[in-house]
Amino acid sequence: MNLYEVLEEVRQWVGDRKATSPYTKEGCRVSMADLQSKPVNRVVLDVDRAFPTDRAKTNQCDLILFHINDAQNDLVVVPMELKGDPDASKIIRQLQEGARIVDNCTPDHITINLVPVLVHGPGMHKYQRNRLRTARIRFRGEKFPINTTTCSHQGNLAQALKKSTKR
């Protein structure tokens, strides 16, 4: 099964639970501009629509982007949490749940470049920032750092994804 077939399988699984642009939660917006993939090679799952729950009692991320990086020809999956005022402990749990969802909806034999991302408002407290820098999200026997970017500027997701190759 090639990457495009996997993405099509994910697209069918997502169905009408896909997120629509603009991608905004809690007053925080993520921009897909400057991503290294064509829009046709992307699917964004709105986790709240896919798994409706009482938000106060759940640990699930907001969005999950599945896309094929055209430059590197690999499947990149991005569990995202959008927060104006982040709490590191809760964000770690939410992104870990996003990784679990990805694991359950993708074939085991496909290599996935998982990039957990927090999109946050300005002025994150130093303690929260340091906690997120050291945290790792477990996925298929590996540990992945949490990348961060700020809300509402053009290309903020592409900026966060560039960090994933630097850590």
ABEGO torsion letter per residue (X at the ends): XBAAAAAAAAAAAAEAABBBOBBBBGGBBBBABGBBBBAAABBBBBAAAABBBBAAABBBBABBBBBBBAAAGBBBBBBBBBBABBBAAAAAAAAAAAAAAAAAABBAABBBBBBBBBBBBBGBBAAAAAAAAABBBBBGGBBBBBBBBBBGBBGAAAAAAAAAAAX
